[in-house]
Amino acid sequence: MPRYLTSPQASRFYDHFGAKQDHQGYYEDAPLADLAAHLRFEQARHVFEYGCGTGRYAAQLLAEHIPETTTYAACDLSRTMIELAGRTLAPFGGRVVLWQNGEVPDFLPGKPPFDVILSSYVLDLLSPEAISEMLAESARSLRSGGQLGLVSLTHGSSFASRITSRIWALLAHLRPSLVGGCRPLRLVDFLDPDIWRVSYRKTIIRWTIPSEVLIATRL
Ligand SMILES: C[S@@+](CC[C@H](N)C(=O)[O-])C[C@H]1O[C@@H](n2cnc3c(N)ncnc32)[C@H](O)[C@@H]1O
């Protein structure tokens, strides 16, 4: 049985990890670039990110993909991450709203529905119950036809990536804090086909570490 970090444990881990998160680019950058290339940002007016980390990906999206008139809102469990993201995204001024969320997903209630919701390398550290809550909140907060874009660690598909993902899963089971609580999973297994239509799905392997990129449309 996999074990998960509790929200207070995850918050403490990422408060401490802080800017070191940006050193994961050697396996995260290619899947993140693939997600950015396949989301329809040009038609979006309101974008939301769940678990924005240091804001490094958001800065890239705002500079290169998200139209200048589009707003970007994001939350993160870690106070340190929100502070770092605030500094990284300051050049984008009033288009950006950031806040620290609590244990439950918190998607800026009272705002118009979002056109795009994204989350990278966050669902893979949540318990199955918390993943379902996050997806239910995404379904409530996205307009019909809006896109959910996800990236997560996943299971290997080649010999080397299978070994890496098995070792990773074992570490996550024995000592979740060693790997930031993250473990390989199959995102598609969590999506209810009555609510979501998967429009894009790809596994990208860098340095033998496999990531799943998935885009689903809210029906
Ligand atoms: C592995 S980092 C990924 C950060 C960023 N999305 C990226 O791709 O670089 C995981 C992030 O999720 C945040 N996080 C963990 N649990 C969360 C939760 N329940 N709600 C919101 N954010 C959470 C952490 O604080 C951390 O910033």
The ligand as a Gaussian input file, in Angstrom:
#p B3LYP/6-31G(d) Opt

LIG

0 1
 C        6.803000      18.783000      -6.927000
 S        6.261000      20.428000      -6.599000
 C        5.729000      20.964000      -8.221000
 C        5.663000      22.457000      -8.343000
 C        5.294000      22.995000      -9.736000
 N        3.924000      22.673000     -10.092000
 C        6.254000      22.467000     -10.780000
 O        5.829000      21.756000     -11.696000
 O        7.444000      22.804000     -10.681000
 C        4.753000      20.157000      -5.755000
 C        4.069000      21.450000      -5.331000
 O        2.757000      21.143000      -4.886000
 C        2.488000      21.861000      -3.698000
 N        1.460000      21.108000      -2.979000
 C        1.566000      19.945000      -2.296000
 N        0.386000      19.556000      -1.801000
 C       -0.514000      20.507000      -2.182000
 C       -1.919000      20.702000      -1.958000
 N       -2.638000      19.827000      -1.261000
 N       -2.505000      21.803000      -2.474000
 C       -1.778000      22.698000      -3.194000
 N       -0.452000      22.585000      -3.429000
 C        0.167000      21.501000      -2.934000
 C        3.840000      21.910000      -3.010000
 O        3.898000      22.923000      -2.028000
 C        4.774000      22.165000      -4.180000
 O        4.902000      23.526000      -4.484000

